[in-house]
Amino acid sequence: MDANAIHIQKDYKPDDVKKGVYLTLLYTNQIPPHIGLLIDNVYHSLTIKGQELNINGNVLLKNISLRKIPTVFIKLKKHPVFSSNHLNETFIEQVKLFDKVNDSTNTCLSPIRLFFEEFYTIPKDDIQLVFDLLAALIANDFIDTTYGANLGALKKNIYYLQSYNQADLKRQIKKELEKVKT
């Protein structure tokens, strides 16, 4: 399967994603999609504006619904050792290590790379783009279920992220930073 292909296993219903750990890909129709973690209905991510911490999942899900934001929720298999509460607390601390997304070192993937290295032994240096993380999750059988919201019609339940590379990522971040400055 293509590196940018995601097999959507279930139709999204808000109640389905309120318990567990979800890698959440927002604006999947854009280059790059925005990435955060939804853990037991609490969302965290790193953005151009700064840290998004302890966002009520119901607020996020309502926003996705009202604004029809193309989103993929990737439910991770239950961690064999650590509780969701511990994962949540640790991820908050990992997000706090970064001020905000910038055009030199930090992306929304930066704290997520730390999270997956610490809890899923996926070396952070192996994760440069979302495609790298998805491939590692599949290869290690860490995915429980995938849900899609506002993705449009799918052929054979496959959703394709737009391909991009590191240069595209930096260009888009720089463009977004310019919008914030004005």
Sequence and secondary structure as in RCSB ss.txt:
>XXXX:A:sequence
MDANAIHIQKDYKPDDVKKGVYLTLLYTNQIPPHIGLLIDNVYHSLTIKGQELNINGNVLLKNISLRKIPTVFIK
LKKHPVFSSNHLNETFIEQVKLFDKVNDSTNTCLSPIRLFFEEFYTIPKDDIQLVFDLLAALIANDFIDTTYGAN
LGALKKNIYYLQSYNQADLKRQIKKELEKVKT
>XXXX:A:secstr
  TTEEE  EE  GGGGSSSEEEEEESTTSSS EEEEEETTEEEEE SS EEEEEEHHHHHHHHHHTT  EEEEE
E   SSS HHHHHHHHHHHHHT  S  SSS  THHHHHHHHHHHH   GGG SSHHHHHHHHHHTT EEEEEEES
    BTTEEE     HHHHHHHHHHHHHHHH 
